[in-house]
Amino acid sequence: MNVLHKVKNAMFPPPAYSEDGRAQWPSRTSFLLASMGGAMGFGNMLRYPSQVYNNNGLQWFVPYLIAIACLAIPLLILEISIGQAHRSGTVIAYNALDKRLRGVGLSMVFTGYCICVYYVPLLSYVWVYFRNSFQPAPFAWTGRIEDFYYNDVVVQRPKIEGEISGGSVTSYASYPNTGVSGELIGWTILSWLIIWLCIHKGVSITGRVVYFTIGLPLFMTIVLLGRAASLENAGRGIKLYFGEWHSDKLSAGKIWQDATGQVFYSTGVGFGYFTAYASYNSQFASAVQDSVIICASNAFYEIIAAFIAFGVVGFMNMMPEEGGEEMGTYTLGFLTYPVAIDQMPGAPFWAIVFFLTLILLGISSSYAMLDGMVTVLCDSQPGRKFKHVTVASVATVVSCLLSFMFCTEFGYDLLNATDRWANNVALLFAAFCECYGSTTVYRWVDVVGQVGWPSFATYNFGYLGGLIIGLAIAHSVSPDAGAGAGFGIFIVCTIIAVVIARTPDSLAPRFFGKNAILNRLWWLAFYQGNQLRRDLNVTVAVGNNWSIPWFWAILLRYVGAPVLAIIFSFAYSSFYPDRSDSLEVWGFFVGHCVVFVAIAGFLLPRFLKVLVATERRDEGKRTYAPQIILGSNDIRVSAGVEEGGSSGLDSGSDKGSDDKLKVEK
């Protein structure tokens, strides 16, 4: 028995704990690998090269790298910093910013969870290919790839189309075939079992599993890269990727929209698991540096992995044609790659390596998304009564049962519909709320106290109203008219807000404090994001850690949020032609559940208090304390700022773990 106990502890070691009693990662490396593993998946291996193929040429990297720098990294800094500083999952972390942001935290993990539920059945498709890779060539898909994929793998059956007449839906599409694929059910159960094994003991086991689930795919990617580069005519495909420049494509909106959307799949922001994972970090770890490492590593991985796809493109002579059909994620992974592998010498070996790589990447992404939800449940008031293994087990079983709907004869269509709207509506709206809420709602009482309610409301109406009205006009009239209306409303409301604002008695720093007009503008436009940066730096910028830079909040509020709103707005025009499809309607509804959760959480935060531990519910109830930095050991971090905080100016730095109240000079 003693030997068995030692073996059990070696395989499933008990977690280490931080000083505050929270479980902690075995090492910084395990945290980084787990975080990178959450983002590394089909989005890197399949979606990225298909997007580059559809926008072929080096010009792709212009919008892509801008989106990484101006959107992905700032969002990741936010997610990791608040998880690390407030030692909790997304709901409590956003509650700590303001109680009205609880819904934002829940919307993030809800998005990740919805995607996880259908992502695992998608993984079962890969298992089917993997099983068939162990037979000598010819494979089961040889000479019949589309028939094999649609009939033998996803088991898709025809639907009865809906009808639209006179602009109204006269009948909805129906799916009469409701049979279940036993093989997909089996592979789905196996996948969920592996996911459970990876998370059931918390970060103590996850922190060790990642060395295999990430390390092995990295090695196999290098192997596949060498094979792809050596294929006949591979150089032509690689030139398509890295040797051409089409500057005219940069003048079109498509490449910018595709590149911006891709960074969510590249980096994993918006799903909530980064905040959960960061909460198990040391409270004073270097959050900014970790964020840059994670983003850069994932971007580098997919840039390198894309050479595999373009080597295959050259080998198959699949040159893109003007006006031709675009390459999709599933087309590349389940149709193009298998055909190419079938033509290689030693095809079974390369098939096994390729599909095993996809399986491991898919597993690491899946357990990260589920872990985000499990962390929220474990941190909630009811969840604290149960062990982590119990919560993880129940969540896994429920998720597995929900996944079965995607293993039916209409499951492939249901998966596509859910995937489309979970990403185009839920993910984009949750990310928008992150950018907007953290820089507009955080410590709003300070701004109201300095400039008054009318000024604060007018400025924010101009910002949000300008976005909504401008986008509505852009889609109904023209993009130029929408841009003019949006900017016009924002500029007019900003001028009015500055004019009617009270003169603040607390001076803005540096340039903005030189006259009354600039002082008012700073309080309206920049104070909240800047104060969040200063408050977080007290925790994450200790010692030699990198500080959150001064322009970080500006990128979130004035670059990230508007860009996300613009991309989000395209969802409605793209849904209109498909509104007669019942599954598209279902997916559209699921995506808008996230919108409802975020808005309802803002208007009625008390209904989400069950997800916040009792002693932490008042963290977001901050009272008037303009420019006062909340120190990491200050009781006001966990209990709110006491009444009557000073608004005067004292000297002090915004870096360090001092528990004193400090104000920027």
NUDREN-844841 format. One line per field, with one value per residue (C-alpha): residue in one letter; x negated, y, z; residue number from 1. Coordinates in Angstrom, 2 decimals. Last residue first. Layout:
res = [A/...] $
u = [X/...] $
v = [Y/...] $
w = [Z/...] $
n = [NUM/...] $
***
This chain:
res = [K/E/V/K/L/K/D/D/S/G/K/D/S/G/S/D/L/G/S/S/G/G/E/E/V/G/A/S/V/R/I/D/N/S/G/L/I/I/Q/P/A/Y/T/R/K/G/E/D/R/R/E/T/A/V/L/V/K/L/F/R/P/L/L/F/G/A/I/A/V/F/V/V/C/H/G/V/F/F/G/W/V/E/L/S/D/S/R/D/P/Y/F/S/S/Y/A/F/S/F/I/I/A/L/V/P/A/G/V/Y/R/L/L/I/A/W/F/W/P/I/S/W/N/N/G/V/A/V/T/V/N/L/D/R/R/L/Q/N/G/Q/Y/F/A/L/W/W/L/R/N/L/I/A/N/K/G/F/F/R/P/A/L/S/D/P/T/R/A/I/V/V/A/I/I/T/C/V/I/F/I/G/F/G/A/G/A/G/A/D/P/S/V/S/H/A/I/A/L/G/I/I/L/G/G/L/Y/G/F/N/Y/T/A/F/S/P/W/G/V/Q/G/V/V/D/V/W/R/Y/V/T/T/S/G/Y/C/E/C/F/A/A/F/L/L/A/V/N/N/A/W/R/D/T/A/N/L/L/D/Y/G/F/E/T/C/F/M/F/S/L/L/C/S/V/V/T/A/V/S/A/V/T/V/H/K/F/K/R/G/P/Q/S/D/C/L/V/T/V/M/G/D/L/M/A/Y/S/S/S/I/G/L/L/I/L/T/L/F/F/V/I/A/W/F/P/A/G/P/M/Q/D/I/A/V/P/Y/T/L/F/G/L/T/Y/T/G/M/E/E/G/G/E/E/P/M/M/N/M/F/G/V/V/G/F/A/I/F/A/A/I/I/E/Y/F/A/N/S/A/C/I/I/V/S/D/Q/V/A/S/A/F/Q/S/N/Y/S/A/Y/A/T/F/Y/G/F/G/V/G/T/S/Y/F/V/Q/G/T/A/D/Q/W/I/K/G/A/S/L/K/D/S/H/W/E/G/F/Y/L/K/I/G/R/G/A/N/E/L/S/A/A/R/G/L/L/V/I/T/M/F/L/P/L/G/I/T/F/Y/V/V/R/G/T/I/S/V/G/K/H/I/C/L/W/I/I/L/W/S/L/I/T/W/G/I/L/E/G/S/V/G/T/N/P/Y/S/A/Y/S/T/V/S/G/G/S/I/E/G/E/I/K/P/R/Q/V/V/V/D/N/Y/Y/F/D/E/I/R/G/T/W/A/F/P/A/P/Q/F/S/N/R/F/Y/V/W/V/Y/S/L/L/P/V/Y/Y/V/C/I/C/Y/G/T/F/V/M/S/L/G/V/G/R/L/R/K/D/L/A/N/Y/A/I/V/T/G/S/R/H/A/Q/G/I/S/I/E/L/I/L/L/P/I/A/L/C/A/I/A/I/L/Y/P/V/F/W/Q/L/G/N/N/N/Y/V/Q/S/P/Y/R/L/M/N/G/F/G/M/A/G/G/M/S/A/L/L/F/S/T/R/S/P/W/Q/A/R/G/D/E/S/Y/A/P/P/P/F/M/A/N/K/V/K/H/L/V/N/M] $
u = [-2.62/-1.02/0.71/-0.29/1.68/-0.69/-0.82/-3.97/-4.18/-6.14/-5.63/-3.18/-5.74/-4.98/-4.68/-1.49/1.39/4.75/7.90/8.06/10.37/13.52/15.30/13.12/11.90/13.31/12.90/10.46/8.12/9.13/7.31/4.05/1.59/1.52/1.66/4.66/3.31/5.18/5.79/9.32/10.68/14.51/15.91/15.07/17.65/15.77/14.33/17.69/18.48/15.17/16.17/19.22/17.38/18.55/20.56/23.68/23.26/24.45/28.04/26.78/25.11/28.42/27.70/24.08/24.66/27.70/25.56/22.77/25.13/27.36/24.42/23.15/26.59/26.33/23.93/26.32/29.17/27.13/26.20/29.86/30.88/28.13/29.54/33.04/31.88/34.27/32.10/29.22/29.34/29.65/26.85/24.04/25.51/25.81/22.34/20.62/21.21/18.81/15.91/16.63/17.16/13.87/12.01/13.71/12.80/9.19/8.11/9.53/10.22/7.68/4.91/5.32/5.15/1.74/0.24/-1.35/-3.18/-2.34/-5.58/-8.13/-9.27/-12.60/-11.17/-7.38/-5.54/-2.67/-1.27/-1.56/-1.44/2.19/3.25/1.25/2.68/6.22/5.63/4.52/7.59/9.88/8.20/7.88/10.90/13.04/10.38/7.89/10.39/11.15/7.44/6.95/9.67/8.46/4.85/1.39/2.54/2.81/-0.89/-2.18/0.35/4.02/4.75/7.19/9.75/11.43/13.17/16.78/17.62/20.11/17.51/15.55/18.73/19.96/16.64/16.58/20.22/19.42/16.29/18.02/21.09/18.95/16.66/19.63/21.46/18.40/17.43/20.98/21.19/17.88/18.93/22.16/25.91/27.32/24.11/22.15/25.24/25.64/21.90/21.90/24.99/23.48/19.94/20.99/23.43/20.66/18.17/20.59/22.78/19.62/18.75/22.28/22.66/19.38/20.21/23.73/22.56/19.92/16.28/14.30/16.78/18.06/14.50/13.70/17.00/16.05/13.39/13.42/16.46/14.80/11.34/12.10/15.57/14.56/11.69/13.21/16.67/15.22/13.58/16.93/18.63/16.03/16.17/19.96/20.85/18.48/16.81/19.78/21.77/19.75/18.81/22.44/23.53/20.64/21.22/24.95/24.24/21.82/24.23/27.15/26.35/25.53/22.18/22.65/25.55/23.19/21.14/23.73/23.24/19.47/19.82/22.02/19.51/16.54/18.18/19.15/15.59/13.94/16.24/15.55/11.79/11.62/13.17/16.61/17.96/16.09/18.34/21.42/19.68/17.91/14.14/14.52/17.14/15.01/11.97/13.98/15.11/11.55/10.41/12.85/11.17/7.68/8.76/9.93/6.90/4.48/6.60/6.80/3.03/2.57/5.07/3.68/0.16/1.50/3.12/-0.14/-2.42/-0.03/0.47/-3.27/-3.92/-1.09/-2.34/-5.86/-6.40/-3.98/-0.86/1.56/0.10/1.24/4.77/4.97/3.69/6.19/9.47/9.62/7.25/7.22/10.93/11.77/10.05/11.45/9.66/11.31/12.95/11.65/12.18/8.55/6.98/4.98/2.27/2.97/0.08/0.41/-3.29/-3.16/-0.14/-1.77/-4.83/-2.38/-0.71/-3.98/-5.33/-2.25/-3.78/-6.48/-4.03/-1.79/-4.54/-5.88/-2.42/-2.01/-5.45/-5.04/-1.69/-2.87/-6.19/-4.51/-1.97/-4.63/-6.64/-3.61/-2.60/-6.02/-5.11/-4.09/-0.97/-2.78/-0.70/2.48/4.62/2.75/4.34/7.86/7.19/5.67/8.66/11.21/11.89/11.29/7.63/6.56/3.41/3.60/7.35/8.06/5.34/7.18/10.10/7.77/6.01/9.28/10.78/7.63/7.36/11.00/11.00/9.27/6.40/3.93/4.76/3.22/-0.20/-0.51/-3.93/-5.25/-8.04/-6.89/-3.63/-3.38/-7.13/-6.52/-4.07/-6.52/-9.31/-7.29/-7.60/-8.51/-8.30/-11.39/-9.87/-6.86/-9.02/-11.16/-8.07/-6.44/-9.42/-9.43/-5.70/-6.35/-8.71/-6.28/-3.45/-5.50/-6.32/-2.79/-0.73/-3.81/-5.26/-1.68/-0.88/-3.14/-1.50/1.91/1.23/0.48/2.64/5.85/6.22/8.98/7.39/5.38/7.19/10.49/9.24/8.18/11.64/13.27/11.29/12.23/15.92/15.73/13.96/16.75/19.55/17.89/17.73/21.35/22.57/26.09/29.20/31.32/32.04/35.02/32.99/35.31/34.79/37.35/40.44/42.00/39.17/39.92/38.27/41.01/40.43/37.73/37.68/35.95/33.95/34.66/31.37/29.00/27.07/23.60/21.87/18.90/16.39/17.83/20.27/18.81/15.14/15.03/17.15/14.95/11.72/12.76/9.60/7.79/9.97/9.83/6.08/4.22/1.82/1.09/3.50/2.63/3.80/7.45/7.42/5.90/8.49/11.27/9.47/9.32/13.10/13.30/11.51/14.51/16.55/14.16/14.45/18.25/18.32/15.07/16.53/19.48/17.10/14.84/17.81/19.26/15.83/15.77/19.43/18.97/16.16/18.14/21.21/19.26/18.42/21.14/19.40/16.41/12.73/12.85/15.98/13.83/11.44/14.30/15.99/12.77/11.09/9.32/6.17/6.98/3.55/2.74/6.12/6.20/2.73/3.23/6.42/5.28/1.85/3.62/5.87/2.90/0.99/3.86/5.09/2.38/-0.68/1.00/3.35/0.43/-1.43/1.52/2.34/-1.19/-1.91/0.59/-1.40/-3.91/-1.68/1.47/4.73/6.79/3.64/2.88/6.36/5.95/2.51/3.97/7.04/5.20/2.26/2.73/6.52/6.60/4.76/2.22/4.10/4.65/1.24/-0.46/1.13/0.22/-3.35/-3.71/-2.30/-4.49/-7.55/-6.78/-6.97/-4.85/-1.84/-0.17/2.92/4.31/3.63/2.64/-1.02/-0.90/-0.14/-1.79/0.57/0.63/-1.16/0.84/-1.67/-4.31/-1.70/0.07/-3.21/-4.06/-0.62/-0.97/-4.34/-2.86/0.00] $
v = [63.88/60.47/59.67/57.00/55.28/53.08/49.31/49.43/46.62/48.52/50.81/53.72/56.07/58.73/62.42/63.70/65.37/65.97/64.07/62.39/59.46/60.47/57.19/54.11/52.49/49.02/45.96/43.72/46.28/48.71/46.64/47.89/45.05/45.33/49.12/50.96/54.11/57.31/59.43/60.33/58.50/58.51/55.14/51.69/48.94/46.44/44.45/44.21/40.68/39.25/37.99/36.23/34.38/35.54/33.34/33.77/37.52/37.12/38.24/41.23/42.67/43.75/46.35/45.37/41.64/41.88/43.50/40.91/37.94/39.13/39.58/36.14/34.66/36.42/33.79/31.03/32.74/33.10/29.42/28.48/30.72/29.12/25.74/26.74/27.96/30.64/33.46/32.57/35.68/37.98/36.44/38.07/41.56/40.97/39.57/42.47/44.64/42.57/43.54/47.25/46.84/44.95/47.77/50.38/48.50/47.74/51.17/53.86/51.98/49.16/51.05/54.05/51.72/50.42/53.80/54.37/51.03/48.16/47.82/45.06/43.24/44.30/44.83/44.81/45.68/43.19/44.23/48.01/48.03/46.94/50.13/52.33/50.68/50.84/54.52/55.14/53.39/55.40/58.78/58.91/60.41/62.24/63.11/64.01/66.22/68.17/68.87/69.80/72.45/73.74/74.34/72.85/69.61/67.74/68.14/66.53/64.80/65.80/68.13/67.20/69.96/69.21/72.15/71.10/69.78/71.59/72.68/69.41/67.34/69.59/69.28/65.51/65.21/67.09/65.01/61.67/62.52/63.68/60.65/58.32/60.36/60.74/57.09/56.01/58.29/56.96/53.34/53.85/53.96/51.02/49.35/52.54/54.23/51.49/51.52/55.27/55.08/52.35/53.72/57.34/56.29/54.53/57.40/60.33/58.77/58.31/61.99/63.13/60.85/62.04/65.71/65.44/63.40/65.82/66.61/65.52/63.40/61.81/60.91/59.41/57.52/55.85/53.82/51.10/51.53/53.10/51.54/48.02/48.04/49.08/46.71/43.72/44.47/44.43/41.06/39.63/41.06/39.58/36.15/35.93/37.35/36.23/33.45/31.80/32.69/30.71/27.85/27.26/27.18/24.94/22.56/22.35/21.56/18.81/17.55/16.97/13.25/13.25/13.60/17.32/16.62/14.35/17.32/18.26/14.90/15.38/18.87/17.58/14.81/17.20/19.83/17.17/15.80/19.24/20.27/17.04/17.14/20.73/19.73/21.02/23.65/26.41/25.83/27.28/30.65/30.78/30.24/26.57/27.48/30.23/27.92/25.16/27.56/28.60/24.98/23.99/26.41/25.21/21.56/22.04/23.92/21.29/18.47/20.10/20.53/16.90/15.67/17.87/16.54/12.99/13.71/14.83/12.15/9.31/10.57/10.98/7.38/6.01/7.90/6.45/8.04/10.95/10.89/9.99/12.81/15.34/13.90/13.89/17.52/18.92/17.39/17.27/19.98/22.35/22.09/22.28/25.66/27.01/27.79/30.42/29.58/31.53/35.23/35.64/32.21/30.76/28.24/24.69/22.93/19.95/20.12/23.92/23.89/21.13/23.32/26.12/24.10/23.08/26.65/27.67/25.95/28.64/31.56/29.56/29.00/32.56/33.97/31.59/32.42/36.19/36.23/34.04/35.87/39.31/38.28/36.75/39.99/42.01/39.64/39.52/37.50/39.35/37.37/34.10/32.36/30.39/33.43/33.66/30.39/31.65/35.02/33.26/30.90/33.61/33.00/36.58/36.20/32.86/34.14/32.91/32.22/35.73/37.08/35.64/38.06/41.03/39.43/38.57/42.03/43.77/41.51/42.11/45.90/46.55/49.04/46.50/44.17/46.64/46.16/42.62/41.32/37.85/35.71/34.59/32.70/32.28/31.69/28.82/27.30/27.52/26.15/23.03/22.00/18.44/17.97/18.69/21.69/19.60/16.87/19.29/21.12/17.84/17.01/20.51/20.22/16.84/18.45/21.23/18.70/16.66/19.60/20.98/18.01/16.39/19.28/20.44/17.37/18.55/21.90/20.35/17.87/20.42/23.00/21.27/17.63/16.92/19.01/16.74/13.50/15.22/16.26/12.68/11.43/14.13/12.94/9.31/10.22/12.16/9.28/6.91/9.28/9.86/6.09/5.56/8.15/9.19/9.33/12.46/12.69/15.01/18.24/21.15/24.51/27.09/28.01/31.26/33.52/37.09/39.32/38.70/34.97/33.16/29.36/26.77/23.90/20.30/18.91/16.34/13.98/14.54/11.55/13.66/10.90/8.30/10.41/13.92/13.06/9.78/11.13/14.23/12.19/9.51/8.54/7.40/8.17/4.69/4.76/3.03/2.63/0.49/0.79/2.78/6.09/5.02/5.45/8.93/9.97/8.94/10.65/13.87/13.84/13.29/16.61/18.35/16.57/18.16/21.65/21.61/21.78/23.78/26.58/26.96/26.88/29.58/31.84/31.18/31.87/35.31/36.12/35.36/37.89/40.52/39.78/40.51/43.92/45.75/44.82/46.92/46.13/43.47/42.05/41.62/39.38/37.64/36.67/35.97/33.50/34.46/35.79/39.52/40.67/37.57/37.32/41.08/41.10/38.04/39.28/42.90/41.99/39.61/42.40/44.74/41.94/40.93/44.34/46.86/44.60/41.46/43.51/45.50/42.23/40.83/44.06/44.28/40.55/39.86/42.15/39.30/37.54/35.46/36.84/33.63/31.57/33.60/32.83/29.12/29.13/30.62/28.38/25.05/24.79/27.96/28.02/24.22/24.47/26.51/29.11/27.00/25.42/28.81/29.33/25.82/26.28/29.65/28.36/25.24/27.40/29.61/26.56/24.06/26.35/27.47/26.51/29.38/29.52/33.20/32.26/30.26/26.55/23.55/20.99/17.30/15.08/12.99/10.65/10.76/10.94/7.88/5.96/6.79/5.62/2.42/1.75/2.35/0.00] $
w = [-8.56/-8.62/-5.37/-2.89/-0.16/1.79/1.47/-0.61/-3.15/-5.79/-8.73/-8.81/-7.26/-4.69/-4.02/-2.52/-4.30/-2.66/-3.33/0.03/0.59/2.46/2.78/2.88/-0.28/-0.90/1.29/-0.56/-2.09/0.64/3.20/1.67/1.14/-2.65/-2.52/-3.96/-5.57/-4.74/-7.85/-6.76/-3.70/-3.81/-2.87/-4.14/-4.05/-6.23/-3.35/-1.58/-2.73/-1.54/1.92/0.52/-2.26/-5.68/-8.05/-5.90/-6.44/-10.01/-9.46/-7.44/-10.55/-12.10/-14.81/-15.51/-15.07/-17.33/-20.03/-19.82/-19.50/-22.36/-24.75/-23.78/-24.45/-27.81/-29.12/-28.09/-29.95/-33.15/-32.89/-32.55/-35.45/-37.54/-36.53/-37.63/-41.03/-42.31/-40.90/-43.20/-45.46/-42.39/-40.34/-42.35/-41.87/-38.16/-37.59/-39.36/-36.28/-34.19/-36.49/-35.95/-32.20/-31.90/-33.66/-31.46/-28.22/-29.13/-30.36/-28.08/-24.87/-24.85/-26.66/-24.36/-21.35/-22.41/-23.35/-19.91/-19.90/-17.49/-15.57/-16.23/-13.13/-11.60/-8.15/-8.07/-11.29/-10.98/-7.61/-7.37/-11.16/-10.99/-9.20/-11.58/-14.70/-13.31/-12.59/-16.18/-17.54/-15.28/-15.76/-19.54/-21.28/-18.74/-16.17/-18.88/-20.69/-17.50/-16.92/-20.56/-20.26/-16.86/-17.86/-17.24/-15.63/-18.91/-19.70/-16.49/-14.27/-13.91/-11.02/-8.29/-7.60/-10.92/-12.63/-13.08/-16.52/-18.75/-21.33/-21.30/-21.77/-24.58/-26.44/-25.95/-27.08/-30.30/-30.97/-30.32/-32.37/-35.29/-35.10/-35.40/-38.03/-40.24/-39.91/-40.73/-43.75/-45.04/-44.47/-46.45/-45.84/-43.84/-42.69/-42.00/-40.53/-37.93/-37.26/-36.62/-34.40/-32.21/-32.03/-31.59/-28.89/-26.99/-27.08/-27.21/-24.53/-22.47/-22.72/-21.95/-18.94/-17.36/-17.99/-16.60/-13.58/-12.30/-13.19/-10.11/-8.16/-11.35/-12.33/-8.94/-8.86/-12.16/-10.38/-13.10/-15.33/-18.38/-18.77/-17.52/-19.05/-22.57/-23.19/-21.39/-22.79/-26.31/-25.58/-24.44/-27.53/-29.88/-28.26/-28.15/-31.58/-34.35/-32.34/-30.65/-33.75/-36.27/-33.96/-33.01/-36.64/-37.72/-34.81/-35.52/-39.16/-38.12/-35.47/-37.85/-38.11/-34.41/-32.64/-31.98/-29.62/-27.66/-26.50/-23.88/-22.18/-22.14/-20.70/-17.88/-17.11/-17.22/-15.01/-12.45/-12.37/-12.14/-9.27/-7.39/-8.02/-6.77/-3.47/-2.59/-0.20/-2.03/-5.03/-3.31/-2.66/-6.01/-6.32/-7.32/-9.94/-11.48/-11.49/-13.17/-15.91/-16.78/-16.45/-19.21/-21.61/-20.64/-20.84/-24.40/-25.72/-24.39/-25.81/-29.25/-29.44/-28.44/-31.02/-33.80/-33.21/-33.17/-36.53/-38.10/-36.62/-37.47/-41.02/-41.48/-40.41/-42.55/-45.66/-45.77/-49.17/-49.56/-51.76/-48.94/-46.86/-49.49/-49.60/-45.78/-45.59/-48.11/-46.92/-43.12/-41.97/-44.94/-45.71/-42.01/-41.67/-44.93/-48.19/-50.36/-53.68/-56.64/-57.37/-58.32/-58.11/-55.23/-56.21/-55.12/-56.84/-54.45/-53.49/-53.39/-51.09/-49.00/-48.42/-47.69/-44.94/-43.32/-43.58/-41.57/-38.52/-38.38/-38.33/-36.00/-33.47/-33.65/-32.91/-29.97/-28.61/-29.03/-27.27/-24.39/-23.96/-24.09/-21.49/-19.23/-19.38/-18.40/-15.60/-13.94/-10.85/-7.69/-6.84/-7.53/-10.13/-9.45/-10.30/-13.60/-14.76/-14.08/-15.73/-18.74/-18.84/-19.53/-23.23/-24.43/-25.33/-26.82/-28.55/-32.14/-32.21/-30.95/-33.25/-36.27/-36.03/-36.41/-39.38/-41.16/-40.62/-41.79/-44.84/-45.73/-45.42/-48.71/-49.09/-47.73/-50.63/-53.10/-51.47/-52.81/-51.77/-52.52/-51.08/-47.65/-48.11/-51.88/-51.88/-49.46/-51.93/-54.79/-52.61/-51.84/-55.52/-54.51/-50.76/-48.64/-46.83/-45.84/-44.28/-42.29/-41.06/-40.05/-37.83/-36.33/-35.67/-34.04/-31.52/-30.70/-30.47/-27.95/-25.69/-25.50/-24.31/-22.72/-20.72/-20.19/-18.08/-15.27/-14.55/-15.15/-12.33/-9.60/-11.37/-10.33/-9.37/-11.91/-14.65/-16.97/-16.08/-16.83/-20.27/-20.99/-19.99/-22.11/-25.13/-24.52/-24.25/-27.51/-29.22/-28.20/-29.20/-32.57/-33.11/-32.14/-34.62/-33.59/-35.76/-35.98/-39.71/-40.28/-40.14/-40.83/-42.48/-41.43/-43.40/-44.61/-43.42/-44.46/-47.09/-49.62/-49.44/-47.51/-47.50/-45.38/-46.86/-45.91/-44.62/-46.07/-43.78/-42.34/-40.77/-39.62/-40.35/-42.77/-44.80/-44.94/-44.57/-46.50/-49.36/-49.53/-49.49/-51.94/-53.88/-50.72/-47.68/-46.16/-46.64/-49.45/-47.79/-44.74/-41.82/-38.72/-40.20/-39.98/-36.23/-36.53/-39.11/-36.71/-33.80/-35.81/-36.19/-32.41/-31.95/-33.48/-30.82/-28.26/-29.75/-29.44/-25.63/-25.46/-27.58/-25.25/-22.25/-23.64/-24.31/-20.85/-19.36/-20.97/-20.33/-16.63/-16.28/-18.18/-16.05/-12.87/-14.34/-12.41/-9.14/-10.17/-10.63/-7.91/-9.55/-12.64/-10.71/-8.92/-12.20/-14.13/-11.81/-8.61/-6.98/-7.32/-8.51/-10.57/-12.24/-12.77/-14.33/-16.54/-18.18/-18.56/-19.96/-22.35/-23.59/-24.16/-25.97/-28.26/-29.38/-30.30/-30.65/-32.04/-34.22/-35.64/-36.28/-38.26/-40.10/-41.57/-41.60/-44.37/-46.69/-46.95/-49.43/-49.59/-48.21/-48.61/-48.04/-44.89/-43.54/-44.35/-42.72/-39.50/-39.33/-39.47/-37.08/-35.08/-34.77/-34.60/-31.31/-29.44/-27.39/-24.29/-24.76/-24.49/-21.09/-19.95/-21.19/-19.45/-16.18/-16.32/-16.97/-13.98/-11.75/-9.81/-10.28/-7.06/-5.10/-3.03/0.71/0.88/1.32/-1.90/-1.97/-3.62/-5.10/-4.16/-6.67/-9.13/-10.80/-8.07/-5.33/-6.77/-7.08/-3.47/-2.30/-4.31/-2.65/0.80/0.00] $
n = [665/664/663/662/661/660/659/658/657/656/655/654/653/652/651/650/649/648/647/646/645/644/643/642/641/640/639/638/637/636/635/634/633/632/631/630/629/628/627/626/625/624/623/622/621/620/619/618/617/616/615/614/613/612/611/610/609/608/607/606/605/604/603/602/601/600/599/598/597/596/595/594/593/592/591/590/589/588/587/586/585/584/583/582/581/580/579/578/577/576/575/574/573/572/571/570/569/568/567/566/565/564/563/562/561/560/559/558/557/556/555/554/553/552/551/550/549/548/547/546/545/544/543/542/541/540/539/538/537/536/535/534/533/532/531/530/529/528/527/526/525/524/523/522/521/520/519/518/517/516/515/514/513/512/511/510/509/508/507/506/505/504/503/502/501/500/499/498/497/496/495/494/493/492/491/490/489/488/487/486/485/484/483/482/481/480/479/478/477/476/475/474/473/472/471/470/469/468/467/466/465/464/463/462/461/460/459/458/457/456/455/454/453/452/451/450/449/448/447/446/445/444/443/442/441/440/439/438/437/436/435/434/433/432/431/430/429/428/427/426/425/424/423/422/421/420/419/418/417/416/415/414/413/412/411/410/409/408/407/406/405/404/403/402/401/400/399/398/397/396/395/394/393/392/391/390/389/388/387/386/385/384/383/382/381/380/379/378/377/376/375/374/373/372/371/370/369/368/367/366/365/364/363/362/361/360/359/358/357/356/355/354/353/352/351/350/349/348/347/346/345/344/343/342/341/340/339/338/337/336/335/334/333/332/331/330/329/328/327/326/325/324/323/322/321/320/319/318/317/316/315/314/313/312/311/310/309/308/307/306/305/304/303/302/301/300/299/298/297/296/295/294/293/292/291/290/289/288/287/286/285/284/283/282/281/280/279/278/277/276/275/274/273/272/271/270/269/268/267/266/265/264/263/262/261/260/259/258/257/256/255/254/253/252/251/250/249/248/247/246/245/244/243/242/241/240/239/238/237/236/235/234/233/232/231/230/229/228/227/226/225/224/223/222/221/220/219/218/217/216/215/214/213/212/211/210/209/208/207/206/205/204/203/202/201/200/199/198/197/196/195/194/193/192/191/190/189/188/187/186/185/184/183/182/181/180/179/178/177/176/175/174/173/172/171/170/169/168/167/166/165/164/163/162/161/160/159/158/157/156/155/154/153/152/151/150/149/148/147/146/145/144/143/142/141/140/139/138/137/136/135/134/133/132/131/130/129/128/127/126/125/124/123/122/121/120/119/118/117/116/115/114/113/112/111/110/109/108/107/106/105/104/103/102/101/100/99/98/97/96/95/94/93/92/91/90/89/88/87/86/85/84/83/82/81/80/79/78/77/76/75/74/73/72/71/70/69/68/67/66/65/64/63/62/61/60/59/58/57/56/55/54/53/52/51/50/49/48/47/46/45/44/43/42/41/40/39/38/37/36/35/34/33/32/31/30/29/28/27/26/25/24/23/22/21/20/19/18/17/16/15/14/13/12/11/10/9/8/7/6/5/4/3/2/1] $
***
